[in-house]
């Protein structure tokens, strides 16, 4: 995702703006709403509008956004994702559980169980979280009812979208 100025975002042709917003969140309805809401007066207006539009979407729109995330379910992709955390944890906090093989195996199994139970992948704003923290969150959310989990995942997606918008601008 390349950065743009607020002025560039406001001036983009409709199709380009929608494609740009889709890099932040893969819900077509959200991207259309953001495109239609331009021009934005400032960055705060972008973020407030993003939250307002997100809150007004349907479950189907949320599921569309969730499907835009890569599935983290196999151990080899998890191993690659968390390869650096073991060294970081050892250097910072010796008592922190790092991305050991057991954690990765449990995370892979938990991701699969989550998707089977809820019908969509586990969504969490992973920025700054270790594999062990992700596992803890996943295991805490697995017993939830589907309706509660759609809401939890939607809130996590909102946070992810905000971070992506901040990187975009």
C-alpha positions in Angstrom: 0.0 0.0 0.0 1.6 3.3 -1.1 1.0 6.4 0.8 -1.2 9.3 -0.5 -2.0 12.7 0.8 -5.4 13.7 1.9 -5.6 16.0 -1.1 -4.7 13.1 -3.5 -7.3 10.8 -1.9 -10.0 13.5 -2.2 -9.1 14.1 -5.9 -8.9 10.5 -7.0 -11.3 9.3 -9.7 -14.1 7.3 -8.1 -12.8 3.9 -9.3 -9.3 4.6 -8.1 -10.5 5.8 -4.7 -12.6 2.7 -4.2 -9.7 0.5 -5.1 -7.5 2.4 -2.7 -10.0 2.0 0.1 -10.3 -1.7 -0.7 -6.6 -2.0 0.2 -7.6 -1.0 3.8 -10.7 -3.1 4.1 -12.1 -5.6 1.5 -15.8 -4.8 2.1 -17.1 -3.4 -1.1 -19.9 -1.6 0.8 -17.4 0.1 3.1 -15.2 1.1 0.2 -18.1 2.5 -1.7 -19.3 4.4 1.4 -15.8 5.9 1.9 -15.5 6.9 -1.7 -18.9 8.6 -1.7 -18.1 10.4 1.6 -15.2 12.4 0.0 -13.9 15.0 0.2 -12.6 14.7 3.8 -11.6 17.9 5.6 -8.8 16.2 7.6 -7.5 12.9 8.8 -9.8 12.8 11.8 -12.8 13.0 9.4 -11.5 10.0 7.4 -11.2 7.9 10.6 -14.6 9.0 12.0 -16.3 8.3 8.7 -14.6 4.9 8.4 -16.0 4.0 11.9 -19.4 5.3 11.1 -19.7 3.5 7.8 -18.3 0.3 9.4 -20.9 0.4 12.2 -23.7 0.6 9.6 -22.7 -2.4 7.6 -24.4 -5.8 7.6 -23.0 -9.1 8.8 -22.5 -10.1 5.1 -20.3 -7.0 4.6 -18.3 -7.9 7.7 -17.8 -11.5 6.4 -16.7 -10.0 3.0 -14.1 -8.0 4.9 -12.9 -11.0 6.9 -12.5 -13.1 3.8 -9.9 -10.5 2.6 -7.4 -11.7 5.2 -5.0 -14.5 4.6 -5.8 -17.6 6.5 -3.2 -18.4 9.2 -3.9 -22.0 9.8 -0.9 -24.1 8.8 2.1 -24.5 11.1 4.7 -23.6 8.5 3.1 -20.1 7.8 2.8 -19.6 11.6 6.4 -20.6 12.1 7.5 -18.0 9.5 5.3 -15.3 10.9 6.6 -15.8 14.5 10.2 -16.8 13.8 11.5 -13.5 15.3 9.5 -13.6 18.5 11.6 -16.2 20.2 14.8 -14.1 20.1 12.9 -10.9 21.0 11.2 -12.5 24.0 14.5 -14.0 25.2 16.1 -10.6 25.0 13.3 -8.6 26.6 11.4 -10.8 29.0 12.8 -14.3 29.8 9.5 -15.3 31.4 7.4 -14.6 28.2 6.2 -17.6 26.3 7.6 -17.3 22.8 6.6 -19.0 19.5 7.6 -22.5 20.4 6.5 -25.5 18.5 3.6 -26.3 20.9 2.3 -22.8 20.7 2.4 -22.9 16.9 0.7 -26.3 16.8 -2.1 -25.1 19.2 -2.5 -21.9 17.2 -2.9 -23.8 13.9 -5.4 -26.2 15.5 -7.3 -23.3 17.1 -7.5 -21.4 13.9 -9.0 -24.5 12.2 -11.5 -25.1 15.0 -12.5 -21.4 15.0 -13.2 -21.4 11.2 -15.1 -24.7 11.4 -17.3 -23.4 14.3 -18.0 -19.9 13.1 -17.6 -20.1 9.3 -15.0 -17.4 9.0 -11.3 -17.1 10.0 -10.1 -15.8 13.3 -9.8 -12.0 13.1 -7.7 -10.1 15.6 -5.7 -7.0 15.3 -2.3 -8.8 15.6 -0.1 -5.7 15.6 2.4 -6.0 18.5 1.0 -9.4 19.7 3.2 -12.5 20.1 2.1 -16.0 19.1 1.3 -16.8 22.7 -0.9 -13.7 23.1 -2.7 -14.6 19.8 -3.3 -18.1 21.1 -4.6 -16.9 24.4 -7.1 -14.6 22.6 -8.1 -17.3 20.2 -8.7 -19.8 23.0 -10.7 -17.2 25.0 -13.0 -16.5 22.0 -13.6 -20.1 20.9 -16.4 -20.8 23.4 -18.4 -17.7 22.3 -21.7 -17.8 20.4 -21.4 -17.0 16.7 -23.3 -13.7 17.0 -20.9 -12.5 19.7 -17.9 -13.6 17.6 -19.1 -11.8 14.6 -19.2 -8.6 16.7 -15.7 -9.4 18.2 -14.3 -10.0 14.8 -15.9 -6.8 13.4 -14.4 -4.7 16.1 -11.0 -6.3 15.4 -11.4 -5.6 11.7 -12.3 -2.0 12.6 -9.0 -1.6 14.4 -7.1 -3.2 11.5 -8.8 -0.9 9.0 -7.8 2.1 11.2 -4.2 1.1 11.2 -4.3 0.6 7.4 -5.9 4.0 6.9 -3.2 5.6 9.0 -0.5 3.9 6.9 -2.2 5.0 3.7 -2.3 8.6 4.8 
